Amino acid sequence: MTTPSTRFLIAGATGNTGATTTRLLLQSGHAVTALVRRDDERSRALAAAGADVVVADLLDLRSVREAFAGSNAEAGKVAAGVQGAYFTYPVAPGLLDALVNFAQAAAEAQVRSVVNMSQISARAEAASDAARQHWVGERLLERYPFTVTHLRPTFFAEWLLWGWRPQDEVKGQGEGHGQGGVLTLPFGGGRHAPIAGVDQAHVIAALLQAPDEHAGASYTLVGPEEMDHWEIAEKMASALGSPVRYEPSSIEDFQDGLRARGLDEHFVQHVGSVARDYRDGVFAGSNDLIQRLSGRQPLTVEQFTRAHRDDLHRLGQFALAGRE
């Protein structure tokens, strides 16, 4: 177990999992170095909560070393004594470069343990370049002197926001008087058990605080209830009190939509590949790991939908593009 004053370093500290992980560790009395890509409202909110915010580029070994050592000249923060660290990286080029920089800097700083965010689709034969790189990254981390715990989540519940079109954007659905909408995603009739980023953050915080108990483990994080997207749409409709329907997209059309919105080809290739994996059952399954590891019940689709009601009413398809 860690001591009450343990310092942790959290990469992607303003992202879906990093922000909540940072706050949970602070609430538990720990010191946190929050590694962020830019100084913005989100990073300033973490600083106000008590985190030592360091602006660093995971693709730049020098800045990552400084973040671990506590000598980042720009931030001027002291981050000595990092004992545990969390690594995550968006679906973008440079994953392995970022991971090696992070691992090397962590090893030099004598970090004891690392929690690594991978993917359920990570395997040597994966068609997705990103998923295959995650598998290689897992193997690389296992060669370093610190202990490592891998997380392999299914699709985040946040994916539902990507595929969402509010009612007033859907032709023939009125003029914005309702809060229903359409889910357009390339997943056919495949199934999975959605999990929210906040639930994964509770797992990450728990693992960081008990590294010896989870050293060398790989955890497949899935929710408690497996569904197809027609069933998911029904649960969203129940939460919103408005009609929601699922309209399966072809993989090619969905990829074209991503390109039209400026997403890079690395991301587009990944989405197409994991959509095929999803249809083939790679993302399926359910378990109670989140509850057992974190001690709390994960959000249901209905609870997630209610929590994001304003986003669903306001945001159009792919509106979350560019968020970490």
BELQUI-V635028 format. One record per residue. PSI is psi in radians with two decimals (none if undefined). NEAR is the number of other ideal C-beta (glycine too) atoms within 12 Angstrom. Layout:
BEGIN
psi,near
PSI,NEAR
PSI,NEAR
END
This chain:
BEGIN
psi,near
2.69,18
2.85,27
2.85,16
-0.41,12
0.37,15
2.50,29
2.36,35
2.63,46
2.23,54
1.99,49
2.72,49
0.73,40
-0.17,47
0.12,36
-2.99,37
-0.67,32
-0.60,41
-0.68,44
-0.82,38
-0.68,35
-0.80,48
-0.83,44
-0.69,30
-0.74,34
-0.70,44
-0.74,31
-0.43,18
0.07,25
0.17,17
2.83,32
2.46,30
2.22,46
2.00,49
1.88,48
2.10,51
2.79,40
-0.44,33
2.75,19
2.00,20
-2.99,18
-0.64,14
-0.77,28
-0.63,32
-0.57,18
-0.66,21
-0.69,35
-0.71,28
-0.50,15
-0.19,23
0.00,20
2.61,37
1.80,37
2.24,39
2.17,42
2.12,31
2.72,42
2.04,26
-0.33,41
0.01,23
1.83,22
-0.70,24
-0.80,21
-0.55,28
-0.73,40
-0.78,30
-0.63,32
-0.75,46
-0.65,44
-0.33,29
0.40,26
0.48,23
2.00,32
-0.64,15
-0.77,19
-0.52,26
0.53,15
2.71,32
2.09,18
0.66,35
2.67,21
0.52,26
2.17,45
-0.55,33
2.64,46
2.64,52
2.23,47
2.26,49
2.69,44
2.44,36
2.94,32
1.57,37
2.76,28
2.57,20
0.13,23
-0.90,38
-0.65,27
-0.80,23
-0.76,35
-0.76,40
-0.72,27
-0.79,33
-0.82,48
-0.75,35
-0.79,26
-0.68,40
-0.74,41
-0.75,27
-0.57,22
0.05,32
0.68,19
2.45,40
-0.63,32
2.63,38
2.35,47
2.20,48
2.18,47
1.90,47
-2.56,40
2.66,40
-0.43,36
0.04,37
2.08,37
2.80,24
-0.57,16
0.21,13
2.43,28
-0.55,23
2.22,32
-0.73,30
-0.76,36
-0.72,36
-0.69,28
-0.61,33
-0.72,39
-0.79,30
-0.71,24
-0.69,37
-0.80,35
-0.66,24
-0.79,28
-0.58,35
-0.17,24
-0.13,16
2.87,29
-0.28,18
2.81,34
2.69,29
2.49,40
2.19,38
2.42,37
2.26,44
1.42,34
2.68,43
-2.96,45
2.34,43
2.60,38
-0.43,44
-0.34,35
-0.48,36
-0.50,43
-0.55,37
-0.70,37
0.09,41
2.37,41
2.11,32
2.75,34
-0.67,27
-0.09,23
-0.16,25
2.14,25
2.29,11
0.16,9
0.47,22
-2.81,17
0.73,12
0.31,17
-0.26,12
3.05,22
0.34,28
-2.97,32
-2.90,40
2.37,33
2.05,40
1.86,31
2.71,41
0.64,35
0.10,42
-2.36,25
0.31,20
2.96,32
2.63,28
2.99,44
1.69,36
2.58,47
2.44,49
2.66,39
-0.63,40
-0.62,32
-0.67,43
-0.61,47
-0.69,42
-0.64,35
-0.82,43
-0.81,50
-0.70,38
-0.74,34
-0.72,45
-0.58,47
-0.14,36
1.04,26
-0.64,30
-0.57,19
-0.39,19
0.20,30
2.24,20
0.01,20
2.65,26
2.10,29
2.16,33
1.93,31
1.96,47
2.80,35
-3.12,39
-0.22,25
1.99,30
2.35,24
2.77,34
3.08,28
-0.31,38
-0.73,22
-0.66,25
-0.75,38
-0.68,33
-0.73,22
-0.64,29
-0.72,40
-0.72,27
-0.71,20
-0.63,27
-0.38,31
0.42,16
2.72,27
2.41,22
2.32,37
2.69,26
2.20,31
1.76,26
2.37,25
2.66,28
2.67,19
-0.72,28
-0.75,16
-0.69,20
-0.73,34
-0.71,27
-0.67,18
-0.66,27
-0.78,33
-0.72,21
-0.42,14
0.20,21
0.18,13
2.49,26
2.83,22
-0.50,18
-0.80,25
-0.77,29
-0.76,31
-0.70,28
-0.84,34
-0.76,42
-0.71,34
-0.77,31
-0.42,40
-0.69,37
-0.73,28
-0.76,34
-0.81,35
-0.47,25
0.05,20
0.10,20
-0.55,31
0.04,39
2.99,28
2.79,28
2.68,23
-3.11,25
0.43,24
-0.70,32
-0.77,39
-0.75,22
-0.64,20
-0.63,32
-0.35,33
0.22,18
2.66,21
2.33,19
2.74,37
2.45,35
2.92,26
-0.69,39
-0.78,28
-0.73,24
-0.76,32
-0.79,37
-0.66,23
-0.46,24
0.41,34
-0.77,24
-0.71,14
-0.78,25
-0.62,39
-0.55,27
-0.62,19
2.50,25
-3.08,26
2.36,29
0.31,31
-0.34,23
0.01,27
2.28,27
-0.28,18
2.56,23
none,29
END
